[in-house]
Amino acid sequence: MLSLISKINDSNPLLKTVMVSAYGDMENIRSAMNKGAFDFVCKPVNFEDLELTIEKTIKHVAQLNETLKAIKENNILRMYVDENVLNFMASQQFEDSLMVNETIEATVVFIDICGFTAITEKGAADTVVKMLNKYFDVMVKEIIAQNGHIDKFIGDAIMAVFRGNYQLDRAIDACLSIRLQLGSLPQNEADIDFMPQVSIGINNGELISGNIGSGNLRRLDYTVVGDVVNTAARLQSIANPGQIVISEAAYQKVKESFNCKSVGQVSLKNKQYPVDIYEVVD
């Protein structure tokens, strides 16, 4: 019987054994427990005690299964969420922050991979996803290096937000590095001839930060909204491949630090008058 208990534990650690034995001395009890028995009932059997013991064992196995399920879910979650974010989610600070909506000063960046939609129409699904993830990895690395964070992935584009000191400078530095790093990647990927280029829009100013989404659907994003965000997206939409486009207000803040040139006046959606925009050269 003791050999059977050992084999049960080796084959499936979630299986738990309750021993029913005529021997009730401590030596036999300890021997059974050491071999892996979960509990021990002695003859003559008290069936009420046996029933309670089995119920306790069933609850213990159920708890083990729930724990194992949670571990698997956490491991899957770690594939999609940064470790620092997970640690923050486990903190009281995260719980408190879910209820906080605030007006902040931030820099918003939209980065789109130009022409990638055409690749999705002719490439195999696995190839397309691997290529896109490879490009995103390059972009994310440079954004994080400048203490920015990824707000969301939108198809083949990224929305990133920078906060704190020198946020606009750090955002531009990240974008310059992204443009350089992507330009150095091989042009031929999995028999697909494609040179990754990005069009980038950057805007800076006051916006609203909050937990936005649908409570009924249980999908909420801690994100930013406002005219600064909308304008950054529209600046990206008019940028050519390889261009980093900024607003005039942003240009006035960084013109001593970066080489920029005027693009001229453009009309942006929902803007009453044309706006002056600039391109960051280097």
N, C-alpha and C positions, 0 to 999 in steps of 0.2 A: 504494500500500500504506500509506504514512504517513497519507494522508487517511482510509483505512478505519479505521486504529487510532484516530484522533481521534474518529471517529463512534461507534465501539464504546464508548469510554470515556464519551462524552456520553450515549449511550442507556442504558447499564447499567454503572455503575462496578464491579460485582462480576465482570464478565467480564474475564479477563486474557489477554493475547496473548503468545505466544512467537514471535519472528521467526526465520525460517530464510532466510538471505540469502547471496548470493555475495560480498557486500562486507563485509569484516571490519575495515575501518579504523575508528579511534576516532570520526571525524567522523560516519560513518553510524550507528555504534552509539549515540552520544549523541543524534543526531537522532531515532532510533527510540524511545529511552528517554524523551526529552522529550515525544514525541507520546503516550506512554502505554504502550509495550510493557513487559511485565513482565520478559522476559528475551530473550536473543539467542543464536542458534546459527548458526555459519558453515558454509558448504559448503567442502570435502566433509563431509557430515554424519557425525559419530561417533554412531551410534545408541544406544550405551550412555549417552553424555552427554545425548542428546536425551531418552531415557527418564527419566533422573534429573531433568532440567530440568522435564519435564512433571509428574512426581510432586511435585516441590517446588512447582510452580504450583498443583496440585490441593490440596495441604495448605494453601497460603496462602489460596486461595479458601474452603476449609472453615473456616479460622480467622476469615475476614471474616464468613462467614455466622453463625458462633457468636457473634461480637462483636455483630453486628446484632441477633440474637435476644435477647441479654442486654440490649441497650439498650432494645428494645421491652418486654421483661419488666419492666425497671426503671421505664420510663415508666408502665406499667400499675400497678406496685406503688406508685408515688408517688401514684396516685389514691386509694389505700386506706390508705396509711401516712404519718404525719406525717414531714416532712423531718428533724426532730431525731432521730426514732426510727431512720430509715434510717442516719443518720450514726453513731448509737450502735451499730447492728447491725454496721457495718463495723469497729468498734473491737475491740481485744483485751479491753477491759473488758466488752463484751457477751458475748464467748466465755466469759470467766471467770464472768460472772454467771449463765450458764445452769445452772451446777452449784451455785449458792448458794441454799439454803433457809434462811430466817431468821424469827425472831419479831420483829415490829415493832409500834410504836404508830401507829395510823392512824385516820382517819375515813372511814367508808363511807357513800355516798349512793345511794339508789335513787330514780329519778325516772320516773314513769309518766305518759303522756299519757292522760288520762281519756276514756273513750268512743270512742277511736279505732278500736277493733275494729269498731264498727258502720259506720264509714266504709269499711273494707276490704270489707264485704259488699255495699255498694251503689255504690261508686265504681269508675271505670275504673282498671286497674292503673297506668297511667302517671300518672294524677292522684294516686292514693293515695301512690305512691312519692315524687313531687315534693313533696307536702304534708308527708309525714313527714320527708324530708330537710331541708326548710325549717325545721321545728320543731327538728330535731336541731342544725342549724347555729347557731340561736339559743342553745340549751342548751350546746353545746360551747364556744362563744365565751365565755360567762360562766364556765364551769368552768376553762378555760385561763387566763382573766384573773386567777383567784384561785390560780393555780399548782396546780390539781388535774389529774389525768389520767383519761382515759376508760379504764376497765378493759374494758368490753364494751357492745355494744348487744344488748338482749334484746327482740326484737320491736319494740314501740313504747315501750320503756323503756331507760333508761341506768343503768349502774352506774359510779359514779365514786369515786376514792380520793384522799384528801388526806393528805399527810405533812408533817412538819416543824413549825416553830414556828407557833402560832396556827392549827393545822389545822382545828379545829372551828369557830372563828370564820370562817375563810375559806370553809369549806364552806357555812355558813349564809348568808353574804353572797352566795355564788354562787347559792344556791337562791332567795333573796329577789329577786335580779336576774332570774333565769329566770322567776319568777312574774310579775314586772312586765313584762318584755319580751314574753312570750307574750300577756299580757293586752292589749297595745297593738297586736297584729297584726289585720289585717282579719278580720271574722267570716265573710265570704263568700269561699271559695276555689274557683275553677273551677266555679262554680254549685253548690257544696256548702256548705250552711249549717252551719258548725262553728266553735265558739269554743274554741280550745285551752286547756285547764286541766290542771294537773299535781297529782298527789298524791305527796308526798315523805316518805321515811323516812330519818332520819339516826341513826347510832350511832357511838360512838367507843370505842376500847380496844385491847387487845392481840390480834393475829391473826397467822396464818402466811402468809408470802409465799414463793412458789416457782413453779417451772416445772411446771405440772400439765396432764395430758392423756394422750394415747396415743402412745407412741413407735412402735408398729406402724403406726398410722394416719398418723404424721408430723404430728400436730396437737397442739401444745403451746401453752398460754397461760401467760405469766408473770402470775400473778394472786394473789389473797388468798382465804383460806378461814378459817372459824372461826365461833364463836358470834356475834361482832360483826357479821359479814356476814349471817348468817341472821336476826339480830334486826332489822337495818336493813331487810331485805327484808320482814319481817313488819310492821314499823312502817308501811312504805309501803302494804302491802295493806289496812291498816285506816284509812288517812288518807282523808279526803274530798277531793273536788276543791278545789284551792286551799289545802289544808292542808300545813304542814310539821311533821311529828311527830318528836319526839326522845325519847330515854329519860330517866329521872330523873337518871342519872349525868351525861348530857350537859347536862341543865338546870342542875345544880349548878355546872358549869364556866362556863356562859355567862349565867347569870341577871343578872349585873351589866351585861352588854353588850347584851342583846337583851330586848325586851318579849315575855314568854312567859306563857301561861296554862295552868292545869291542865286536862287532858282527863278525868282520872280514872283508875281502874284498868281494865285490860283483860286478857283471857286471850290469850296468844300460844301458838302451836303449839310443843310440846316444852318449854314452861316449866311447872314444877310449880305455881307460884303466880301469881296475877294481878300485873301490874306497873303502876306509875304512869307515865303518859306525859304529855307537855306539847306544846303547839302554839306554834310561833314565830309571833308576830303581825307584828312588824317589828323 
